Amino acid sequence: MRRIYSIFAALAVLTLFAAGCAKQKITSVNEDSKRYLEAWISLNHPNAQEAGYGIYIIPEGEVVGKGKEITDTTYLIVNYTSRDLEGNIIETNSIELSKQLGIYDRTTFYGPKVWEYIEGGMYKGLRQAIEGMREGGSRKVIIPSWLLTYSE
């Protein structure tokens, strides 16, 4: 009986020793989200190009506008569709698309929206996505959630 107690005591000490040596990895804010997003992009859009603060531009389907470059303007008139990573539409200003999806609301204005293209007037990630575009152009971008902020 004494031998069983000594074996259990030795196992308890070994367990405590093993638990005491474990090291906890410290991750910064958004590090897990960033790794998830990078893995998702490598699977779904491997040729997406990182730009700006960490947005990704998807080159397929990009239309270069024929107008002047969007740099020295205060307001933009835009048509847009926002999607999540599964491709579900979250928001759109297209009346045809909203009717097809069954989310049309006759009290909502559908059509081009006016956005302020000034510092602090739109999300940082969205501002980065628009930089370098020309009037009449379109672009698909992936904006990480941590760039949906108005401040640096």
C-alpha positions in Angstrom: 0.0 0.0 0.0 2.9 2.3 0.8 4.4 1.6 -2.5 1.2 2.7 -4.3 1.2 6.0 -2.4 4.8 6.6 -3.4 4.0 5.9 -7.0 1.1 8.3 -7.0 3.2 11.0 -5.2 5.9 10.6 -7.9 3.3 10.9 -10.7 1.8 14.0 -9.0 5.3 15.6 -8.8 6.0 14.8 -12.5 2.6 16.2 -13.5 3.3 19.4 -11.6 6.8 19.6 -13.1 5.4 19.2 -16.6 2.7 21.8 -16.0 5.2 24.2 -14.5 7.4 24.1 -17.6 4.7 25.0 -20.1 5.2 28.4 -21.7 2.3 30.5 -22.8 2.7 32.2 -26.2 1.7 35.8 -26.0 0.0 37.1 -29.2 -0.7 40.7 -30.1 -4.1 42.1 -30.8 -5.5 40.9 -34.1 -2.6 38.4 -34.7 -4.9 35.4 -34.8 -7.3 37.3 -37.1 -4.4 38.3 -39.3 -3.2 34.7 -39.6 -6.7 33.4 -40.4 -7.1 36.1 -43.1 -3.8 35.3 -44.7 -4.6 31.6 -44.7 -8.1 32.4 -46.2 -6.5 34.6 -48.9 -3.9 32.0 -49.8 -6.7 29.4 -50.4 -9.3 31.6 -52.1 -7.3 34.4 -53.8 -3.7 33.4 -54.0 -2.8 36.2 -56.5 -4.3 39.0 -54.3 -1.8 41.8 -53.8 -1.3 43.3 -50.4 -1.5 47.1 -50.5 -1.5 50.0 -48.0 -2.0 49.1 -44.4 -2.9 45.5 -45.1 -5.8 45.5 -47.5 -5.7 43.0 -50.4 -6.6 43.9 -54.0 -8.0 41.2 -56.1 -6.8 41.8 -59.6 -9.5 39.7 -61.4 -12.3 41.9 -62.6 -10.5 45.2 -61.9 -11.6 47.9 -64.3 -9.2 50.9 -64.7 -11.3 54.0 -65.2 -10.8 56.4 -68.1 -11.1 59.6 -66.0 -8.6 61.4 -63.9 -6.9 59.8 -60.9 -8.8 60.1 -57.6 -6.4 62.2 -55.5 -7.5 65.8 -55.1 -11.2 65.4 -54.6 -13.4 65.8 -51.5 -16.4 63.7 -52.5 -16.9 60.4 -54.4 -20.0 59.1 -56.0 -19.9 55.3 -55.7 -21.8 52.1 -56.3 -20.8 49.3 -54.0 -21.5 45.8 -52.7 -20.0 44.6 -49.4 -19.6 40.8 -48.8 -18.3 38.7 -46.0 -15.6 36.0 -46.5 -18.2 33.4 -47.4 -19.5 35.6 -50.2 -22.7 36.6 -48.5 -23.8 40.1 -49.4 -24.0 42.3 -46.4 -24.9 45.6 -48.0 -25.4 47.0 -51.5 -26.8 50.1 -53.1 -27.9 48.2 -56.3 -31.6 48.0 -56.6 -31.5 45.1 -59.0 -29.2 43.0 -56.8 -31.3 43.7 -53.7 -34.5 42.7 -55.5 -32.8 39.4 -56.7 -31.7 38.7 -53.1 -35.1 39.5 -51.6 -33.6 42.2 -49.3 -35.2 45.1 -51.2 -36.8 47.7 -49.0 -38.9 50.4 -50.7 -38.0 52.9 -48.0 -34.3 52.6 -48.7 -32.6 54.8 -51.3 -30.8 52.7 -53.9 -28.4 54.3 -56.2 -25.0 56.0 -56.1 -23.9 57.1 -52.6 -21.8 60.2 -51.8 -18.7 59.5 -49.7 -16.4 62.0 -48.2 -12.9 61.4 -49.4 -11.2 63.3 -46.6 -9.0 62.3 -43.7 -11.4 61.0 -41.0 -14.3 61.0 -43.4 -14.1 57.3 -44.3 -12.6 54.1 -42.9 -8.8 53.9 -43.3 -9.0 50.6 -45.1 -11.6 51.9 -47.6 -9.5 55.0 -48.2 -6.5 52.8 -48.9 -8.6 50.7 -51.3 -9.6 53.8 -53.3 -6.1 55.2 -53.6 -4.7 54.8 -57.1 -8.1 54.4 -58.7 -9.4 56.5 -61.6 -12.9 57.9 -62.2 -15.1 55.2 -63.7 -13.0 52.3 -62.4 -14.0 49.5 -60.1 -12.0 47.2 -57.8 -12.5 44.2 -55.5 -10.7 44.5 -52.2 -10.5 42.6 -49.0 -10.4 45.0 -46.0 -9.5 43.4 -42.6 -11.8 44.3 -39.8 -9.1 46.1 -37.9 -8.9 48.6 -40.7 -12.5 49.6 -40.4 -11.6 52.6 -38.2 -11.5 56.3 -38.8 -8.2 56.8 -36.9 -4.6 55.7 -37.5 
